[in-house]
Amino acid sequence: TSTGGAGGGGAKVTPLGREVLSRYREMEAKAEACVSDEVAAFAKLMADPTVES
């Protein structure tokens, strides 16, 4: 359980919930790795003040 909220409520994550979160985080990491070069190039392009709008 995890205490939270003003009233000190709690929450439980089921084994299925933990599995879902784990798999989602795996997919997220793989997707990020696949596009990291493109994201870096895009960020550089957007930060370049010489690019006309």
ZAPA-491022 format. One record per atom (N, C-alpha, C, O, CB): residue in three letters; atom name; x, y, z; residue number from 1. Coordinates in pm, whole numbers. Glycine has a CB too. Layout:
ZAPA-491022
   res   atom       c1       c2       c3     n
   ALA     CA        X        Y        Z   NUM
...
//
This chain:
ZAPA-491022
   res   atom       c1       c2       c3     n
   THR      N       84     -118        0     1
   THR     CA        0        0        0     1
   THR      C       88      124        0     1
   THR      O      206      119       34     1
   THR     CB      -96        0      122     1
   SER      N       27      234      -39     2
   SER     CA       99      360      -45     2
   SER      C       10      469       13     2
   SER      O     -101      492      -36     2
   SER     CB      141      394     -191     2
   THR      N       58      537      115     3
   THR     CA      -19      644      177     3
   THR      C       -9      769       91     3
   THR      O       98      802       40     3
   THR     CB       31      672      320     3
   GLY      N     -120      837       76     4
   GLY     CA     -118      960       -2     4
   GLY      C     -246     1038       18     4
   GLY      O     -340      990       82     4
   GLY     CB      -99      930     -149     4
   GLY      N     -249     1156      -35     5
   GLY     CA     -368     1240      -25     5
   GLY      C     -380     1306      111     5
   GLY      O     -313     1267      206     5
   GLY     CB     -491     1158      -53     5
   ALA      N     -466     1406      117     6
   ALA     CA     -484     1482      242     6
   ALA      C     -537     1393      353     6
   ALA      O     -502     1412      470     6
   ALA     CB     -579     1599      219     6
   GLY      N     -623     1298      318     7
   GLY     CA     -680     1209      419     7
   GLY      C     -597     1086      445     7
   GLY      O     -638     1000      523     7
   GLY     CB     -817     1168      378     7
   GLY      N     -482     1074      382     8
   GLY     CA     -395      959      402     8
   GLY      C     -446      833      338     8
   GLY      O     -420      723      386     8
   GLY     CB     -377      935      547     8
   GLY      N     -519      847      228     9
   GLY     CA     -571      731      156     9
   GLY      C     -458      643      104     9
   GLY      O     -342      684      103     9
   GLY     CB     -660      775       40     9
   GLY      N     -491      525       63    10
   GLY     CA     -390      433       13    10
   GLY      C     -430      372     -118    10
   GLY      O     -545      385     -162    10
   GLY     CB     -363      325      115    10
   ALA      N     -338      306     -180    11
   ALA     CA     -364      238     -306    11
   ALA      C     -282      110     -310    11
   ALA      O     -174      102     -253    11
   ALA     CB     -330      329     -428    11
   LYS      N     -336       11     -379    12
   LYS     CA     -263     -114     -398    12
   LYS      C     -252     -140     -547    12
   LYS      O     -347     -119     -622    12
   LYS     CB     -335     -233     -327    12
   VAL      N     -135     -184     -589    13
   VAL     CA     -115     -223     -728    13
   VAL      C     -113     -375     -732    13
   VAL      O      -35     -439     -662    13
   VAL     CB       19     -162     -788    13
   THR      N     -200     -430     -812    14
   THR     CA     -211     -575     -823    14
   THR      C      -92     -630     -901    14
   THR      O      -21     -554     -967    14
   THR     CB     -344     -616     -892    14
   PRO      N      -70     -760     -895    15
   PRO     CA       35     -820     -977    15
   PRO      C       16     -789    -1126    15
   PRO      O      113     -762    -1197    15
   PRO     CB       39     -971     -955    15
   LEU      N     -109     -792    -1173    16
   LEU     CA     -135     -757    -1313    16
   LEU      C      -96     -612    -1339    16
   LEU      O      -35     -582    -1442    16
   LEU     CB     -283     -780    -1348    16
   GLY      N     -130     -524    -1249    17
   GLY     CA      -95     -383    -1263    17
   GLY      C       55     -363    -1269    17
   GLY      O      104     -283    -1350    17
   GLY     CB     -152     -302    -1149    17
   ARG      N      130     -434    -1186    18
   ARG     CA      276     -425    -1189    18
   ARG      C      331     -475    -1322    18
   ARG      O      424     -416    -1377    18
   ARG     CB      338     -505    -1073    18
   GLU      N      273     -582    -1374    19
   GLU     CA      316     -637    -1503    19
   GLU      C      287     -537    -1616    19
   GLU      O      371     -516    -1704    19
   GLU     CB      245     -772    -1532    19
   VAL      N      169     -477    -1613    20
   VAL     CA      132     -377    -1714    20
   VAL      C      231     -260    -1710    20
   VAL      O      281     -218    -1814    20
   VAL     CB      -13     -326    -1691    20
   LEU      N      259     -209    -1590    21
   LEU     CA      353      -98    -1577    21
   LEU      C      492     -135    -1626    21
   LEU      O      558      -57    -1694    21
   LEU     CB      360      -51    -1433    21
   SER      N      536     -253    -1591    22
   SER     CA      668     -299    -1633    22
   SER      C      679     -308    -1784    22
   SER      O      776     -261    -1843    22
   SER     CB      699     -435    -1571    22
   ARG      N      580     -369    -1846    23
   ARG     CA      582     -383    -1992    23
   ARG      C      571     -247    -2061    23
   ARG      O      636     -224    -2163    23
   ARG     CB      468     -474    -2039    23
   TYR      N      489     -157    -2007    24
   TYR     CA      476      -24    -2065    24
   TYR      C      610       49    -2059    24
   TYR      O      652      110    -2157    24
   TYR     CB      367       58    -1992    24
   ARG      N      678       42    -1946    25
   ARG     CA      808      109    -1932    25
   ARG      C      911       50    -2027    25
   ARG      O      994      123    -2080    25
   ARG     CB      858       98    -1787    25
   GLU      N      905      -80    -2049    26
   GLU     CA      994     -144    -2148    26
   GLU      C      967      -90    -2287    26
   GLU      O     1060      -53    -2359    26
   GLU     CB      976     -296    -2146    26
   MET      N      840      -84    -2326    27
   MET     CA      804      -33    -2459    27
   MET      C      845      113    -2474    27
   MET      O      896      153    -2578    27
   MET     CB      652      -47    -2483    27
   GLU      N      824      190    -2368    28
   GLU     CA      860      332    -2372    28
   GLU      C     1010      349    -2392    28
   GLU      O     1053      432    -2472    28
   GLU     CB      815      402    -2241    28
   ALA      N     1091      271    -2321    29
   ALA     CA     1236      280    -2334    29
   ALA      C     1283      239    -2473    29
   ALA      O     1370      304    -2531    29
   ALA     CB     1304      192    -2229    29
   LYS      N     1224      133    -2527    30
   LYS     CA     1261       89    -2662    30
   LYS      C     1223      193    -2767    30
   LYS      O     1300      219    -2859    30
   LYS     CB     1194      -45    -2695    30
   ALA      N     1104      251    -2753    31
   ALA     CA     1059      353    -2849    31
   ALA      C     1151      475    -2843    31
   ALA      O     1189      530    -2946    31
   ALA     CB      913      394    -2821    31
   GLU      N     1186      516    -2723    32
   GLU     CA     1275      632    -2706    32
   GLU      C     1411      604    -2769    32
   GLU      O     1468      692    -2834    32
   GLU     CB     1290      667    -2557    32
   ALA      N     1464      484    -2749    33
   ALA     CA     1593      449    -2807    33
   ALA      C     1589      450    -2959    33
   ALA      O     1687      487    -3024    33
   ALA     CB     1638      312    -2757    33
   CYS      N     1477      409    -3016    34
   CYS     CA     1464      403    -3162    34
   CYS      C     1466      541    -3227    34
   CYS      O     1511      555    -3340    34
   CYS     CB     1337      332    -3200    34
   VAL      N     1418      642    -3157    35
   VAL     CA     1407      774    -3219    35
   VAL      C     1500      878    -3156    35
   VAL      O     1486      997    -3185    35
   VAL     CB     1265      822    -3209    35
   SER      N     1592      836    -3073    36
   SER     CA     1675      934    -3002    36
   SER      C     1756     1023    -3096    36
   SER      O     1769     1142    -3070    36
   SER     CB     1769      862    -2909    36
   ASP      N     1810      967    -3204    37
   ASP     CA     1886     1049    -3299    37
   ASP      C     1796     1152    -3366    37
   ASP      O     1835     1268    -3381    37
   ASP     CB     1953      960    -3405    37
   GLU      N     1678     1110    -3406    38
   GLU     CA     1584     1202    -3471    38
   GLU      C     1537     1311    -3376    38
   GLU      O     1522     1426    -3416    38
   GLU     CB     1465     1125    -3525    38
   VAL      N     1513     1275    -3251    39
   VAL     CA     1469     1373    -3152    39
   VAL      C     1580     1476    -3129    39
   VAL      O     1553     1595    -3118    39
   VAL     CB     1431     1304    -3019    39
   ALA      N     1704     1431    -3121    40
   ALA     CA     1816     1523    -3103    40
   ALA      C     1830     1617    -3222    40
   ALA      O     1851     1737    -3204    40
   ALA     CB     1947     1445    -3082    40
   ALA      N     1817     1564    -3344    41
   ALA     CA     1825     1647    -3464    41
   ALA      C     1711     1748    -3467    41
   ALA      O     1731     1864    -3504    41
   ALA     CB     1824     1560    -3590    41
   PHE      N     1592     1705    -3430    42
   PHE     CA     1476     1794    -3428    42
   PHE      C     1496     1906    -3326    42
   PHE      O     1468     2022    -3355    42
   PHE     CB     1348     1714    -3396    42
   ALA      N     1544     1871    -3208    43
   ALA     CA     1568     1971    -3104    43
   ALA      C     1672     2072    -3149    43
   ALA      O     1658     2192    -3124    43
   ALA     CB     1613     1904    -2973    43
   LYS      N     1776     2024    -3216    44
   LYS     CA     1880     2114    -3268    44
   LYS      C     1821     2208    -3373    44
   LYS      O     1851     2327    -3372    44
   LYS     CB     1998     2033    -3327    44
   LEU      N     1740     2155    -3461    45
   LEU     CA     1676     2236    -3565    45
   LEU      C     1588     2343    -3503    45
   LEU      O     1591     2459    -3544    45
   LEU     CB     1594     2147    -3659    45
   MET      N     1509     2305    -3404    46
   MET     CA     1417     2400    -3342    46
   MET      C     1490     2508    -3262    46
   MET      O     1438     2617    -3245    46
   MET     CB     1320     2326    -3251    46
   ALA      N     1610     2477    -3214    47
   ALA     CA     1688     2573    -3136    47
   ALA      C     1773     2664    -3223    47
   ALA      O     1829     2762    -3174    47
   ALA     CB     1777     2500    -3037    47
   ASP      N     1784     2634    -3353    48
   ASP     CA     1870     2710    -3445    48
   ASP      C     1804     2843    -3479    48
   ASP      O     1700     2845    -3545    48
   ASP     CB     1898     2629    -3574    48
   PRO      N     1863     2955    -3435    49
   PRO     CA     1802     3086    -3461    49
   PRO      C     1812     3129    -3607    49
   PRO      O     1747     3226    -3648    49
   PRO     CB     1866     3191    -3374    49
   THR      N     1892     3060    -3687    50
   THR     CA     1908     3100    -3828    50
   THR      C     1801     3040    -3917    50
   THR      O     1792     3077    -4034    50
   THR     CB     2044     3059    -3878    50
   VAL      N     1721     2948    -3866    51
   VAL     CA     1616     2886    -3946    51
   VAL      C     1498     2982    -3956    51
   VAL      O     1449     3033    -3855    51
   VAL     CB     1570     2750    -3883    51
   GLU      N     1454     3008    -4080    52
   GLU     CA     1341     3098    -4101    52
   GLU      C     1211     3028    -4067    52
   GLU      O     1196     2907    -4088    52
   GLU     CB     1339     3150    -4246    52
   SER      N     1116     3104    -4015    53
   SER     CA      986     3045    -3983    53
   SER      C      891     3056    -4099    53
   SER      O      776     3012    -4089    53
   SER     CB      925     3111    -3861    53
//
